[in-house]
């Protein structure tokens, strides 16, 4: 039972050291994606399957003319 009085503070100390080391590595960029930009340059930017490249279809010219006729009438 006396060993617990020694082991619990040691365990808490090790846990604090690990958490501080983890926070340091995250802030210093150890887990940043280094390969993603290299692969992304090979992808076609005009591909609509890539998120953020969704192309909004243009309004057909006939529809635009009809709307102008409605406004003028």
N, CA, C, O and CB atoms as a CASP TS submission, in Angstrom:
PFRMAT TS
TARGET T0000
AUTHOR 0000-0000-0000
METHOD Language model
MODEL 1
PARENT N/A
ATOM      1  N   UNK     1       0.829  -1.207   0.000  1.00  0.00           N
ATOM      2  CA  UNK     1       0.000   0.000   0.000  1.00  0.00           C
ATOM      3  C   UNK     1       0.864   1.259   0.000  1.00  0.00           C
ATOM      4  O   UNK     1       0.486   2.284  -0.568  1.00  0.00           O
ATOM      5  CB  UNK     1      -0.938   0.005   1.216  1.00  0.00           C
ATOM      6  N   UNK     2       2.023   1.170   0.640  1.00  0.00           N
ATOM      7  CA  UNK     2       2.922   2.324   0.664  1.00  0.00           C
ATOM      8  C   UNK     2       3.481   2.637  -0.720  1.00  0.00           C
ATOM      9  O   UNK     2       3.863   3.771  -1.012  1.00  0.00           O
ATOM     10  CB  UNK     2       4.065   2.077   1.638  1.00  0.00           C
ATOM     11  N   UNK     3       3.521   1.600  -1.572  1.00  0.00           N
ATOM     12  CA  UNK     3       4.045   1.807  -2.923  1.00  0.00           C
ATOM     13  C   UNK     3       3.142   2.717  -3.742  1.00  0.00           C
ATOM     14  O   UNK     3       3.614   3.436  -4.624  1.00  0.00           O
ATOM     15  CB  UNK     3       4.212   0.470  -3.634  1.00  0.00           C
ATOM     16  N   UNK     4       1.840   2.690  -3.454  1.00  0.00           N
ATOM     17  CA  UNK     4       0.905   3.554  -4.186  1.00  0.00           C
ATOM     18  C   UNK     4       1.205   5.027  -3.951  1.00  0.00           C
ATOM     19  O   UNK     4       1.040   5.843  -4.858  1.00  0.00           O
ATOM     20  CB  UNK     4      -0.535   3.249  -3.775  1.00  0.00           C
ATOM     21  N   UNK     5       1.636   5.374  -2.765  1.00  0.00           N
ATOM     22  CA  UNK     5       1.963   6.772  -2.480  1.00  0.00           C
ATOM     23  C   UNK     5       3.154   7.243  -3.307  1.00  0.00           C
ATOM     24  O   UNK     5       3.323   8.441  -3.536  1.00  0.00           O
ATOM     25  CB  UNK     5       2.258   6.954  -0.991  1.00  0.00           C
ATOM     26  N   UNK     6       3.952   6.326  -3.742  1.00  0.00           N
ATOM     27  CA  UNK     6       5.090   6.667  -4.585  1.00  0.00           C
ATOM     28  C   UNK     6       4.733   6.564  -6.068  1.00  0.00           C
ATOM     29  O   UNK     6       5.140   7.402  -6.872  1.00  0.00           O
ATOM     30  CB  UNK     6       6.273   5.758  -4.265  1.00  0.00           C
ATOM     31  N   UNK     7       3.971   5.530  -6.419  1.00  0.00           N
ATOM     32  CA  UNK     7       3.697   5.286  -7.834  1.00  0.00           C
ATOM     33  C   UNK     7       2.681   6.264  -8.432  1.00  0.00           C
ATOM     34  O   UNK     7       2.790   6.614  -9.607  1.00  0.00           O
ATOM     35  CB  UNK     7       3.201   3.877  -8.014  1.00  0.00           C
ATOM     36  N   UNK     8       1.720   6.699  -7.667  1.00  0.00           N
ATOM     37  CA  UNK     8       0.704   7.619  -8.209  1.00  0.00           C
ATOM     38  C   UNK     8       1.328   8.960  -8.607  1.00  0.00           C
ATOM     39  O   UNK     8       1.055   9.432  -9.711  1.00  0.00           O
ATOM     40  CB  UNK     8      -0.421   7.850  -7.173  1.00  0.00           C
ATOM     41  N   UNK     9       2.142   9.590  -7.777  1.00  0.00           N
ATOM     42  CA  UNK     9       2.788  10.846  -8.241  1.00  0.00           C
ATOM     43  C   UNK     9       3.728  10.624  -9.415  1.00  0.00           C
ATOM     44  O   UNK     9       3.830  11.474 -10.299  1.00  0.00           O
ATOM     45  CB  UNK     9       3.564  11.492  -7.099  1.00  0.00           C
ATOM     46  N   UNK    10       4.415   9.488  -9.431  1.00  0.00           N
ATOM     47  CA  UNK    10       5.308   9.210 -10.560  1.00  0.00           C
ATOM     48  C   UNK    10       4.480   9.048 -11.838  1.00  0.00           C
ATOM     49  O   UNK    10       4.864   9.551 -12.894  1.00  0.00           O
ATOM     50  CB  UNK    10       6.162   7.930 -10.292  1.00  0.00           C
ATOM     51  N   UNK    11       3.355   8.353 -11.743  1.00  0.00           N
ATOM     52  CA  UNK    11       2.492   8.166 -12.919  1.00  0.00           C
ATOM     53  C   UNK    11       1.925   9.491 -13.399  1.00  0.00           C
ATOM     54  O   UNK    11       1.860   9.742 -14.602  1.00  0.00           O
ATOM     55  CB  UNK    11       1.347   7.196 -12.599  1.00  0.00           C
ATOM     56  N   UNK    12       1.521  10.328 -12.477  1.00  0.00           N
ATOM     57  CA  UNK    12       1.003  11.650 -12.856  1.00  0.00           C
ATOM     58  C   UNK    12       2.109  12.494 -13.504  1.00  0.00           C
ATOM     59  O   UNK    12       1.853  13.223 -14.462  1.00  0.00           O
ATOM     60  CB  UNK    12       0.424  12.383 -11.613  1.00  0.00           C
ATOM     61  N   UNK    13       3.316  12.394 -12.988  1.00  0.00           N
ATOM     62  CA  UNK    13       4.433  13.132 -13.576  1.00  0.00           C
ATOM     63  C   UNK    13       4.742  12.660 -14.981  1.00  0.00           C
ATOM     64  O   UNK    13       4.988  13.476 -15.870  1.00  0.00           O
ATOM     65  CB  UNK    13       5.667  12.998 -12.710  1.00  0.00           C
ATOM     66  N   UNK    14       4.732  11.358 -15.193  1.00  0.00           N
ATOM     67  CA  UNK    14       4.982  10.819 -16.537  1.00  0.00           C
ATOM     68  C   UNK    14       3.867  11.243 -17.482  1.00  0.00           C
ATOM     69  O   UNK    14       4.124  11.590 -18.635  1.00  0.00           O
ATOM     70  CB  UNK    14       5.098   9.271 -16.500  1.00  0.00           C
ATOM     71  N   UNK    15       2.629  11.217 -16.998  1.00  0.00           N
ATOM     72  CA  UNK    15       1.500  11.615 -17.837  1.00  0.00           C
ATOM     73  C   UNK    15       1.621  13.086 -18.243  1.00  0.00           C
ATOM     74  O   UNK    15       1.352  13.432 -19.393  1.00  0.00           O
ATOM     75  CB  UNK    15       0.168  11.371 -17.098  1.00  0.00           C
ATOM     76  N   UNK    16       2.017  13.938 -17.323  1.00  0.00           N
ATOM     77  CA  UNK    16       2.169  15.361 -17.640  1.00  0.00           C
ATOM     78  C   UNK    16       3.284  15.561 -18.664  1.00  0.00           C
ATOM     79  O   UNK    16       3.148  16.370 -19.581  1.00  0.00           O
ATOM     80  CB  UNK    16       2.464  16.177 -16.360  1.00  0.00           C
ATOM     81  N   UNK    17       4.373  14.835 -18.513  1.00  0.00           N
ATOM     82  CA  UNK    17       5.475  14.949 -19.472  1.00  0.00           C
ATOM     83  C   UNK    17       5.021  14.504 -20.858  1.00  0.00           C
ATOM     84  O   UNK    17       5.360  15.144 -21.854  1.00  0.00           O
ATOM     85  CB  UNK    17       6.686  14.111 -19.012  1.00  0.00           C
ATOM     86  N   UNK    18       4.264  13.424 -20.933  1.00  0.00           N
ATOM     87  CA  UNK    18       3.791  12.923 -22.230  1.00  0.00           C
ATOM     88  C   UNK    18       2.829  13.917 -22.877  1.00  0.00           C
ATOM     89  O   UNK    18       2.915  14.166 -24.079  1.00  0.00           O
ATOM     90  CB  UNK    18       3.101  11.552 -22.061  1.00  0.00           C
ATOM     91  N   UNK    19       1.926  14.480 -22.099  1.00  0.00           N
ATOM     92  CA  UNK    19       0.964  15.443 -22.649  1.00  0.00           C
ATOM     93  C   UNK    19       1.692  16.693 -23.147  1.00  0.00           C
ATOM     94  O   UNK    19       1.377  17.205 -24.221  1.00  0.00           O
ATOM     95  CB  UNK    19      -0.098  15.826 -21.582  1.00  0.00           C
ATOM     96  N   UNK    20       2.649  17.180 -22.385  1.00  0.00           N
ATOM     97  CA  UNK    20       3.413  18.361 -22.811  1.00  0.00           C
ATOM     98  C   UNK    20       4.212  18.046 -24.077  1.00  0.00           C
ATOM     99  O   UNK    20       4.290  18.883 -24.977  1.00  0.00           O
ATOM    100  CB  UNK    20       4.364  18.837 -21.679  1.00  0.00           C
ATOM    101  N   UNK    21       4.803  16.860 -24.160  1.00  0.00           N
ATOM    102  CA  UNK    21       5.546  16.481 -25.361  1.00  0.00           C
ATOM    103  C   UNK    21       4.613  16.372 -26.564  1.00  0.00           C
ATOM    104  O   UNK    21       4.976  16.780 -27.668  1.00  0.00           O
ATOM    105  CB  UNK    21       6.282  15.151 -25.141  1.00  0.00           C
ATOM    106  N   UNK    22       3.419  15.828 -26.360  1.00  0.00           N
ATOM    107  CA  UNK    22       2.457  15.728 -27.455  1.00  0.00           C
ATOM    108  C   UNK    22       2.029  17.105 -27.942  1.00  0.00           C
ATOM    109  O   UNK    22       1.973  17.341 -29.149  1.00  0.00           O
ATOM    110  CB  UNK    22       1.234  14.926 -27.016  1.00  0.00           C
ATOM    111  N   UNK    23       1.728  18.008 -27.029  1.00  0.00           N
ATOM    112  CA  UNK    23       1.319  19.366 -27.416  1.00  0.00           C
ATOM    113  C   UNK    23       2.467  20.067 -28.153  1.00  0.00           C
ATOM    114  O   UNK    23       2.230  20.792 -29.119  1.00  0.00           O
ATOM    115  CB  UNK    23       0.892  20.192 -26.161  1.00  0.00           C
ATOM    116  N   UNK    24       3.699  19.855 -27.705  1.00  0.00           N
ATOM    117  CA  UNK    24       4.849  20.461 -28.369  1.00  0.00           C
ATOM    118  C   UNK    24       4.993  19.944 -29.795  1.00  0.00           C
ATOM    119  O   UNK    24       5.246  20.720 -30.716  1.00  0.00           O
ATOM    120  CB  UNK    24       6.130  20.185 -27.578  1.00  0.00           C
ATOM    121  N   UNK    25       4.834  18.642 -29.981  1.00  0.00           N
ATOM    122  CA  UNK    25       4.985  18.081 -31.329  1.00  0.00           C
ATOM    123  C   UNK    25       3.874  18.548 -32.256  1.00  0.00           C
ATOM    124  O   UNK    25       4.118  18.784 -33.439  1.00  0.00           O
ATOM    125  CB  UNK    25       5.001  16.556 -31.271  1.00  0.00           C
ATOM    126  N   UNK    26       2.661  18.684 -31.739  1.00  0.00           N
ATOM    127  CA  UNK    26       1.551  19.157 -32.579  1.00  0.00           C
ATOM    128  C   UNK    26       1.799  20.603 -32.999  1.00  0.00           C
ATOM    129  O   UNK    26       1.593  20.957 -34.160  1.00  0.00           O
ATOM    130  CB  UNK    26       0.194  19.036 -31.824  1.00  0.00           C
ATOM    131  N   UNK    27       2.237  21.430 -32.069  1.00  0.00           N
ATOM    132  CA  UNK    27       2.472  22.844 -32.394  1.00  0.00           C
ATOM    133  C   UNK    27       3.681  23.051 -33.297  1.00  0.00           C
ATOM    134  O   UNK    27       3.731  24.032 -34.039  1.00  0.00           O
ATOM    135  CB  UNK    27       2.658  23.641 -31.124  1.00  0.00           C
ATOM    136  N   UNK    28       4.645  22.154 -33.250  1.00  0.00           N
ATOM    137  CA  UNK    28       5.834  22.321 -34.083  1.00  0.00           C
ATOM    138  C   UNK    28       5.657  21.744 -35.479  1.00  0.00           C
ATOM    139  O   UNK    28       6.560  21.851 -36.308  1.00  0.00           O
ATOM    140  CB  UNK    28       7.023  21.675 -33.418  1.00  0.00           C
ATOM    141  N   UNK    29       4.490  21.123 -35.757  1.00  0.00           N
ATOM    142  CA  UNK    29       4.208  20.657 -37.106  1.00  0.00           C
ATOM    143  C   UNK    29       4.676  19.249 -37.409  1.00  0.00           C
ATOM    144  O   UNK    29       4.858  18.900 -38.575  1.00  0.00           O
ATOM    145  CB  UNK    29       4.818  21.571 -38.068  1.00  0.00           C
ATOM    146  N   UNK    30       4.876  18.434 -36.387  1.00  0.00           N
ATOM    147  CA  UNK    30       5.343  17.069 -36.606  1.00  0.00           C
ATOM    148  C   UNK    30       4.305  16.226 -37.335  1.00  0.00           C
ATOM    149  O   UNK    30       4.665  15.255 -38.000  1.00  0.00           O
ATOM    150  CB  UNK    30       5.697  16.419 -35.281  1.00  0.00           C
ATOM    151  N   UNK    31       3.031  16.575 -37.225  1.00  0.00           N
ATOM    152  CA  UNK    31       1.975  15.763 -37.821  1.00  0.00           C
ATOM    153  C   UNK    31       1.371  16.427 -39.057  1.00  0.00           C
ATOM    154  O   UNK    31       0.309  16.009 -39.519  1.00  0.00           O
ATOM    155  CB  UNK    31       0.885  15.494 -36.797  1.00  0.00           C
ATOM    156  N   UNK    32       2.016  17.435 -39.592  1.00  0.00           N
ATOM    157  CA  UNK    32       1.506  18.086 -40.794  1.00  0.00           C
ATOM    158  C   UNK    32       1.605  17.146 -41.987  1.00  0.00           C
ATOM    159  O   UNK    32       2.471  16.274 -42.046  1.00  0.00           O
ATOM    160  CB  UNK    32       2.275  19.386 -41.074  1.00  0.00           C
ATOM    161  N   UNK    33       0.705  17.344 -42.924  1.00  0.00           N
ATOM    162  CA  UNK    33       0.682  16.522 -44.121  1.00  0.00           C
ATOM    163  C   UNK    33       1.740  17.040 -45.096  1.00  0.00           C
ATOM    164  O   UNK    33       1.583  18.114 -45.676  1.00  0.00           O
ATOM    165  CB  UNK    33      -0.731  16.527 -44.773  1.00  0.00           C
ATOM    166  N   UNK    34       2.801  16.284 -45.270  1.00  0.00           N
ATOM    167  CA  UNK    34       3.878  16.706 -46.159  1.00  0.00           C
ATOM    168  C   UNK    34       3.726  16.142 -47.569  1.00  0.00           C
ATOM    169  O   UNK    34       4.289  16.692 -48.515  1.00  0.00           O
ATOM    170  CB  UNK    34       5.210  16.288 -45.586  1.00  0.00           C
ATOM    171  N   UNK    35       2.975  15.057 -47.720  1.00  0.00           N
ATOM    172  CA  UNK    35       2.823  14.430 -49.027  1.00  0.00           C
ATOM    173  C   UNK    35       1.595  14.914 -49.779  1.00  0.00           C
ATOM    174  O   UNK    35       1.550  14.814 -51.006  1.00  0.00           O
ATOM    175  CB  UNK    35       2.758  12.943 -48.872  1.00  0.00           C
ATOM    176  N   UNK    36       0.610  15.428 -49.084  1.00  0.00           N
ATOM    177  CA  UNK    36      -0.628  15.861 -49.725  1.00  0.00           C
ATOM    178  C   UNK    36      -0.419  16.923 -50.786  1.00  0.00           C
ATOM    179  O   UNK    36      -0.927  16.762 -51.896  1.00  0.00           O
ATOM    180  CB  UNK    36      -1.573  16.375 -48.697  1.00  0.00           C
ATOM    181  N   UNK    37       0.306  18.007 -50.504  1.00  0.00           N
ATOM    182  CA  UNK    37       0.524  19.015 -51.542  1.00  0.00           C
ATOM    183  C   UNK    37       1.288  18.465 -52.742  1.00  0.00           C
ATOM    184  O   UNK    37       1.051  18.893 -53.872  1.00  0.00           O
ATOM    185  CB  UNK    37       1.273  20.195 -50.964  1.00  0.00           C
ATOM    186  N   UNK    38       2.208  17.515 -52.510  1.00  0.00           N
ATOM    187  CA  UNK    38       2.954  16.931 -53.632  1.00  0.00           C
ATOM    188  C   UNK    38       2.035  16.111 -54.529  1.00  0.00           C
ATOM    189  O   UNK    38       2.217  16.098 -55.747  1.00  0.00           O
ATOM    190  CB  UNK    38       4.105  16.050 -53.114  1.00  0.00           C
ATOM    191  N   UNK    39       1.058  15.434 -53.954  1.00  0.00           N
ATOM    192  CA  UNK    39       0.111  14.653 -54.751  1.00  0.00           C
ATOM    193  C   UNK    39      -0.947  15.557 -55.381  1.00  0.00           C
ATOM    194  O   UNK    39      -1.422  15.290 -56.485  1.00  0.00           O
ATOM    195  CB  UNK    39      -0.561  13.576 -53.882  1.00  0.00           C
ATOM    196  N   UNK    40      -1.309  16.617 -54.681  1.00  0.00           N
ATOM    197  CA  UNK    40      -2.358  17.515 -55.156  1.00  0.00           C
ATOM    198  C   UNK    40      -1.948  18.226 -56.440  1.00  0.00           C
ATOM    199  O   UNK    40      -2.803  18.569 -57.257  1.00  0.00           O
ATOM    200  CB  UNK    40      -2.699  18.540 -54.083  1.00  0.00           C
ATOM    201  N   UNK    41      -0.646  18.450 -56.626  1.00  0.00           N
ATOM    202  CA  UNK    41      -0.195  19.143 -57.827  1.00  0.00           C
ATOM    203  C   UNK    41      -0.393  18.280 -59.062  1.00  0.00           C
ATOM    204  O   UNK    41      -0.442  18.801 -60.176  1.00  0.00           O
ATOM    205  CB  UNK    41       1.272  19.541 -57.695  1.00  0.00           C
ATOM    206  N   UNK    42      -0.508  16.969 -58.883  1.00  0.00           N
ATOM    207  CA  UNK    42      -0.702  16.069 -60.015  1.00  0.00           C
ATOM    208  C   UNK    42      -2.163  15.946 -60.419  1.00  0.00           C
ATOM    209  O   UNK    42      -2.465  15.421 -61.491  1.00  0.00           O
ATOM    210  CB  UNK    42      -0.153  14.707 -59.687  1.00  0.00           C
ATOM    211  N   UNK    43      -3.071  16.420 -59.578  1.00  0.00           N
ATOM    212  CA  UNK    43      -4.496  16.304 -59.866  1.00  0.00           C
ATOM    213  C   UNK    43      -4.943  17.430 -60.797  1.00  0.00           C
ATOM    214  O   UNK    43      -4.392  18.530 -60.792  1.00  0.00           O
ATOM    215  CB  UNK    43      -5.314  16.328 -58.561  1.00  0.00           C
ATOM    216  N   UNK    44      -5.958  17.115 -61.590  1.00  0.00           N
ATOM    217  CA  UNK    44      -6.519  18.096 -62.500  1.00  0.00           C
ATOM    218  C   UNK    44      -7.418  19.043 -61.718  1.00  0.00           C
ATOM    219  O   UNK    44      -8.327  18.599 -61.017  1.00  0.00           O
ATOM    220  CB  UNK    44      -7.301  17.409 -63.644  1.00  0.00           C
ATOM    221  N   UNK    45      -7.174  20.334 -61.834  1.00  0.00           N
ATOM    222  CA  UNK    45      -7.961  21.309 -61.077  1.00  0.00           C
ATOM    223  C   UNK    45      -9.375  21.444 -61.595  1.00  0.00           C
ATOM    224  O   UNK    45     -10.259  21.884 -60.861  1.00  0.00           O
ATOM    225  CB  UNK    45      -7.289  22.650 -61.110  1.00  0.00           C
ATOM    226  N   UNK    46      -9.610  21.075 -62.848  1.00  0.00           N
ATOM    227  CA  UNK    46     -10.934  21.231 -63.423  1.00  0.00           C
ATOM    228  C   UNK    46     -11.826  20.027 -63.181  1.00  0.00           C
ATOM    229  O   UNK    46     -12.963  20.003 -63.654  1.00  0.00           O
ATOM    230  CB  UNK    46     -10.821  21.484 -64.890  1.00  0.00           C
ATOM    231  N   UNK    47     -11.346  19.035 -62.462  1.00  0.00           N
ATOM    232  CA  UNK    47     -12.132  17.834 -62.210  1.00  0.00           C
ATOM    233  C   UNK    47     -13.275  18.174 -61.247  1.00  0.00           C
ATOM    234  O   UNK    47     -13.005  18.587 -60.119  1.00  0.00           O
ATOM    235  CB  UNK    47     -11.235  16.696 -61.631  1.00  0.00           C
ATOM    236  N   UNK    48     -14.535  18.016 -61.648  1.00  0.00           N
ATOM    237  CA  UNK    48     -15.647  18.368 -60.760  1.00  0.00           C
ATOM    238  C   UNK    48     -15.801  17.416 -59.586  1.00  0.00           C
ATOM    239  O   UNK    48     -16.546  17.710 -58.650  1.00  0.00           O
ATOM    240  CB  UNK    48     -16.929  18.401 -61.540  1.00  0.00           C
ATOM    241  N   UNK    49     -15.103  16.267 -59.615  1.00  0.00           N
ATOM    242  CA  UNK    49     -15.203  15.329 -58.497  1.00  0.00           C
ATOM    243  C   UNK    49     -14.387  15.782 -57.301  1.00  0.00           C
ATOM    244  O   UNK    49     -14.581  15.269 -56.199  1.00  0.00           O
ATOM    245  CB  UNK    49     -14.752  13.949 -58.928  1.00  0.00           C
ATOM    246  N   UNK    50     -13.479  16.731 -57.488  1.00  0.00           N
ATOM    247  CA  UNK    50     -12.687  17.249 -56.383  1.00  0.00           C
ATOM    248  C   UNK    50     -13.557  18.227 -55.608  1.00  0.00           C
ATOM    249  O   UNK    50     -14.138  19.138 -56.198  1.00  0.00           O
ATOM    250  CB  UNK    50     -11.371  17.932 -56.889  1.00  0.00           C
ATOM    251  N   UNK    51     -13.654  18.051 -54.286  1.00  0.00           N
ATOM    252  CA  UNK    51     -14.475  18.978 -53.500  1.00  0.00           C
ATOM    253  C   UNK    51     -14.005  20.414 -53.667  1.00  0.00           C
ATOM    254  O   UNK    51     -12.805  20.687 -53.640  1.00  0.00           O
ATOM    255  CB  UNK    51     -14.447  18.593 -52.024  1.00  0.00           C
ATOM    256  N   UNK    52     -14.932  21.314 -53.837  1.00  0.00           N
ATOM    257  CA  UNK    52     -14.620  22.726 -54.011  1.00  0.00           C
ATOM    258  C   UNK    52     -14.531  23.127 -55.463  1.00  0.00           C
ATOM    259  O   UNK    52     -14.437  24.317 -55.763  1.00  0.00           O
ATOM    260  CB  UNK    52     -13.338  23.056 -53.325  1.00  0.00           C
ATOM    261  N   UNK    53     -14.559  22.159 -56.387  1.00  0.00           N
ATOM    262  CA  UNK    53     -14.509  22.469 -57.813  1.00  0.00           C
ATOM    263  C   UNK    53     -15.863  22.263 -58.472  1.00  0.00           C
ATOM    264  O   UNK    53     -15.939  22.035 -59.680  1.00  0.00           O
ATOM    265  CB  UNK    53     -13.458  21.611 -58.505  1.00  0.00           C
ATOM    266  N   UNK    54     -16.911  22.339 -57.702  1.00  0.00           N
ATOM    267  CA  UNK    54     -18.242  22.139 -58.266  1.00  0.00           C
ATOM    268  C   UNK    54     -18.544  23.282 -59.229  1.00  0.00           C
ATOM    269  O   UNK    54     -18.459  24.455 -58.867  1.00  0.00           O
ATOM    270  CB  UNK    54     -19.323  22.056 -57.144  1.00  0.00           C
ATOM    271  N   UNK    55     -18.894  22.923 -60.453  1.00  0.00           N
ATOM    272  CA  UNK    55     -19.160  23.916 -61.484  1.00  0.00           C
ATOM    273  C   UNK    55     -20.668  24.175 -61.519  1.00  0.00           C
ATOM    274  O   UNK    55     -21.472  23.257 -61.676  1.00  0.00           O
ATOM    275  CB  UNK    55     -18.633  23.440 -62.883  1.00  0.00           C
ATOM    276  N   UNK    56     -21.016  25.426 -61.370  1.00  0.00           N
ATOM    277  CA  UNK    56     -22.423  25.802 -61.444  1.00  0.00           C
ATOM    278  C   UNK    56     -22.795  25.892 -62.914  1.00  0.00           C
ATOM    279  O   UNK    56     -22.153  26.621 -63.669  1.00  0.00           O
ATOM    280  CB  UNK    56     -22.702  27.158 -60.699  1.00  0.00           C
ATOM    281  N   UNK    57     -23.827  25.159 -63.333  1.00  0.00           N
ATOM    282  CA  UNK    57     -24.183  25.209 -64.752  1.00  0.00           C
ATOM    283  C   UNK    57     -24.657  26.602 -65.143  1.00  0.00           C
ATOM    284  O   UNK    57     -25.381  27.274 -64.408  1.00  0.00           O
ATOM    285  CB  UNK    57     -25.269  24.172 -65.073  1.00  0.00           C
ATOM    286  N   UNK    58     -24.223  27.000 -66.318  1.00  0.00           N
ATOM    287  CA  UNK    58     -24.597  28.320 -66.811  1.00  0.00           C
ATOM    288  C   UNK    58     -26.057  28.321 -67.257  1.00  0.00           C
ATOM    289  O   UNK    58     -26.594  27.295 -67.676  1.00  0.00           O
ATOM    290  CB  UNK    58     -23.676  28.748 -67.972  1.00  0.00           C
ATOM    291  N   UNK    59     -26.673  29.462 -67.161  1.00  0.00           N
ATOM    292  CA  UNK    59     -28.062  29.601 -67.586  1.00  0.00           C
ATOM    293  C   UNK    59     -28.076  29.602 -69.108  1.00  0.00           C
ATOM    294  O   UNK    59     -27.333  30.363 -69.728  1.00  0.00           O
ATOM    295  CB  UNK    59     -28.720  30.907 -67.004  1.00  0.00           C
ATOM    296  N   UNK    60     -28.906  28.764 -69.721  1.00  0.00           N
ATOM    297  CA  UNK    60     -28.963  28.760 -71.188  1.00  0.00           C
ATOM    298  C   UNK    60     -29.375  30.124 -71.723  1.00  0.00           C
ATOM    299  O   UNK    60     -30.142  30.850 -71.089  1.00  0.00           O
ATOM    300  CB  UNK    60     -29.940  27.685 -71.685  1.00  0.00           C
ATOM    301  N   UNK    61     -28.855  30.462 -72.899  1.00  0.00           N
ATOM    302  CA  UNK    61     -29.104  31.776 -73.481  1.00  0.00           C
ATOM    303  C   UNK    61     -30.585  31.989 -73.762  1.00  0.00           C
ATOM    304  O   UNK    61     -31.077  33.107 -73.606  1.00  0.00           O
ATOM    305  CB  UNK    61     -28.302  31.945 -74.762  1.00  0.00           C
ATOM    306  N   UNK    62     -31.306  30.956 -74.169  1.00  0.00           N
ATOM    307  CA  UNK    62     -32.730  31.100 -74.472  1.00  0.00           C
ATOM    308  C   UNK    62     -33.503  31.491 -73.221  1.00  0.00           C
ATOM    309  O   UNK    62     -34.432  32.296 -73.295  1.00  0.00           O
ATOM    310  CB  UNK    62     -33.295  29.796 -75.062  1.00  0.00           C
ATOM    311  N   UNK    63     -33.133  30.932 -72.073  1.00  0.00           N
ATOM    312  CA  UNK    63     -33.809  31.257 -70.828  1.00  0.00           C
ATOM    313  C   UNK    63     -33.524  32.696 -70.439  1.00  0.00           C
ATOM    314  O   UNK    63     -34.419  33.395 -69.964  1.00  0.00           O
ATOM    315  CB  UNK    63     -33.377  30.302 -69.711  1.00  0.00           C
ATOM    316  N   UNK    64     -32.306  33.148 -70.630  1.00  0.00           N
ATOM    317  CA  UNK    64     -31.947  34.519 -70.287  1.00  0.00           C
ATOM    318  C   UNK    64     -32.720  35.499 -71.160  1.00  0.00           C
ATOM    319  O   UNK    64     -33.167  36.538 -70.675  1.00  0.00           O
ATOM    320  CB  UNK    64     -30.432  34.740 -70.444  1.00  0.00           C
ATOM    321  N   UNK    65     -32.883  35.180 -72.440  1.00  0.00           N
ATOM    322  CA  UNK    65     -33.632  36.055 -73.345  1.00  0.00           C
ATOM    323  C   UNK    65     -35.091  36.111 -72.919  1.00  0.00           C
ATOM    324  O   UNK    65     -35.695  37.183 -72.930  1.00  0.00           O
ATOM    325  CB  UNK    65     -33.516  35.567 -74.810  1.00  0.00           C
ATOM    326  N   UNK    66     -35.669  34.969 -72.542  1.00  0.00           N
ATOM    327  CA  UNK    66     -37.067  34.950 -72.121  1.00  0.00           C
ATOM    328  C   UNK    66     -37.284  35.780 -70.864  1.00  0.00           C
ATOM    329  O   UNK    66     -38.316  36.438 -70.731  1.00  0.00           O
ATOM    330  CB  UNK    66     -37.527  33.519 -71.884  1.00  0.00           C
ATOM    331  N   UNK    67     -36.334  35.759 -69.947  1.00  0.00           N
ATOM    332  CA  UNK    67     -36.474  36.558 -68.731  1.00  0.00           C
ATOM    333  C   UNK    67     -36.397  38.049 -69.054  1.00  0.00           C
ATOM    334  O   UNK    67     -37.090  38.849 -68.425  1.00  0.00           O
ATOM    335  CB  UNK    67     -35.389  36.177 -67.709  1.00  0.00           C
ATOM    336  N   UNK    68     -35.560  38.438 -70.030  1.00  0.00           N
ATOM    337  CA  UNK    68     -35.476  39.835 -70.421  1.00  0.00           C
ATOM    338  C   UNK    68     -36.769  40.282 -71.087  1.00  0.00           C
ATOM    339  O   UNK    68     -37.202  41.420 -70.906  1.00  0.00           O
ATOM    340  CB  UNK    68     -34.288  40.061 -71.358  1.00  0.00           C
ATOM    341  N   UNK    69     -37.387  39.391 -71.858  1.00  0.00           N
ATOM    342  CA  UNK    69     -38.667  39.724 -72.490  1.00  0.00           C
ATOM    343  C   UNK    69     -39.747  39.916 -71.453  1.00  0.00           C
ATOM    344  O   UNK    69     -40.599  40.793 -71.601  1.00  0.00           O
ATOM    345  CB  UNK    69     -39.082  38.637 -73.476  1.00  0.00           C
ATOM    346  N   UNK    70     -39.728  39.095 -70.381  1.00  0.00           N
ATOM    347  CA  UNK    70     -40.734  39.222 -69.328  1.00  0.00           C
ATOM    348  C   UNK    70     -40.580  40.553 -68.607  1.00  0.00           C
ATOM    349  O   UNK    70     -41.569  41.189 -68.244  1.00  0.00           O
ATOM    350  CB  UNK    70     -40.625  38.056 -68.329  1.00  0.00           C
ATOM    351  N   UNK    71     -39.316  40.976 -68.399  1.00  0.00           N
ATOM    352  CA  UNK    71     -39.085  42.226 -67.684  1.00  0.00           C
ATOM    353  C   UNK    71     -39.543  43.420 -68.532  1.00  0.00           C
ATOM    354  O   UNK    71     -40.079  44.390 -67.996  1.00  0.00           O
ATOM    355  CB  UNK    71     -37.592  42.366 -67.314  1.00  0.00           C
ATOM    356  N   UNK    72     -39.334  43.351 -69.840  1.00  0.00           N
ATOM    357  CA  UNK    72     -39.688  44.469 -70.685  1.00  0.00           C
ATOM    358  C   UNK    72     -41.204  44.548 -70.930  1.00  0.00           C
ATOM    359  O   UNK    72     -41.725  45.618 -71.246  1.00  0.00           O
ATOM    360  CB  UNK    72     -38.949  44.365 -72.003  1.00  0.00           C
ATOM    361  N   UNK    73     -41.906  43.420 -70.786  1.00  0.00           N
ATOM    362  CA  UNK    73     -43.347  43.419 -71.060  1.00  0.00           C
ATOM    363  C   UNK    73     -44.167  43.937 -69.920  1.00  0.00           C
ATOM    364  O   UNK    73     -45.393  43.991 -70.016  1.00  0.00           O
ATOM    365  CB  UNK    73     -43.805  42.050 -71.397  1.00  0.00           C
TER
END
